[in-house]
C-alpha cells in the first residue's frame, strides 16, 4: 500500500463527496466541496492510496478553514475500507505541517462525544479537550467535545 497526502484538486471532488456521504448523517454536497476548493481561506488535504496496479483511490480527507492564525477543522473522514490504517493520523500530521508554514497558532475541532476512536486519535496527537457544545449534532442529537491543539 502506498499513500500520499496532498491538497485536494477538482478531480478529487466526486470521491471526497462520496466519503462524506458514507461517513456523515448530514453530508456536505459535492458543490460545497467545490466552493471550499475555490475559497482562499480553506484547505482540503486528501489521502491518495495507490495499489500495486497503480490505481489511485481517495481514501480520506480533512477540510479546514483558516481565519487569521486560527485553524478550524470542518470535516475529517476516512472511507470505511481504509480505516485503522493510520490515514487519519497522516491527514492530521500533513495538515499540521501545512498550517505551521502559514504561522497558525492552533487547530480546533468538534467531535461527537460518542466517537471514542476519533477522540483517542486527537488526544494521541496532542489535542486537549477544552469544552463541550450541548446538543451540537443532529441525526442523532448529541453533544460535541471541543478539542484544540496549540501550535506555538
Secondary structure by P-SEA (a helix, b strand, c coil): cbbbbbcccccaaaaaaaaaaacccccccaaaaaaaaacccbbbbbbbbbccccccccccbbbbbbcccccccccccccccccccaaaaaaaaaaaaaaaaaccccccccccccaaaaaaaaaaacccccccccccccccbbbbbbbbbbcc
